[in-house]
Amino acid sequence: MVFVSNIEVFADVVCPFAHVGLRRLSDARRSPAVRSALRVRAWPLEWINGAPLDRHLAAREVEALRAEVAPGLFAGFDPSTFPQTSIPAFGLAAAGYETDDATGEAVSLALRDALFERGEDISDDRILRSIASRFEIEPLDHAATKVAVEADWGAGRARSVKGSPHFFIGDRGWFCPSLDVSHDGDQFEVHLTVEGMDEFRRAALA
């Protein structure tokens, strides 16, 4: 059995780059010989930027990722169902973590799969309750959700989170370790950064 260091990531559930990063990390940890804990914390871009992530911008990011680094992902992405808020989804993930780390991680990944692979609006209460029922949990109410998201946001600011996704192992941090992203106006260029991901994996397995 190989024990992988506990990993934290601050990410928005609607961030396409976080979906790719979490999928790659999840794939790397699938071996039954590897044991680890992953805490996916809320990094609410709509609070940080003062407005929800624009669905057209998200669609351009998805297109660039599919073309350059992740042709097998975003199969069912639908800009027309892109949520205008991440907060209710963060609340469901927090409810999962109240059960245990494994449930919280699984719910965090399931929310992203619902949005990016099945084109579902994860701000819709019916969608959230459907996901919740799979894990036998109850979504947090509005007040508890706000408290949970504010706690993660405060923790992220204290750790100088740069954006979504920002991974941490202990005191070391990696912002978007597997991707090199540049943009000029509406045009995006996205490339894999093997060196960054290799460094991150070595730290995780140290």
Salt bridges, closest charged atoms under 4 A:
GLU8 OE2 - ARG41 NE 2.62
GLU8 OE1 - ARG159 NH1 2.48
ASP27 OD1 - ARG30 NH1 3.13
ASP101 OD1 - ARG39 NH2 3.21
GLU105 OE2 - ARG29 NH1 2.85
ASP113 OD1 - ARG23 NH2 2.99
GLU117 OE2 - HIS19 NE2 2.81
GLU120 OE2 - ARG118 NE 3.49
ASP124 OD2 - ARG126 NH2 2.94
ASP125 OD2 - ARG129 NE 3.28
GLU138 OE1 - ARG129 NH1 3.21
GLU150 OE2 - LYS146 NZ 2.58
ASP152 OD1 - ARG41 NH1 3.04
ASP186 OD1 - ARG60 NH2 3.56
GLU189 OE1 - HIS191 NE2 3.68
GLU199 OE2 - ARG172 NH2 2.97
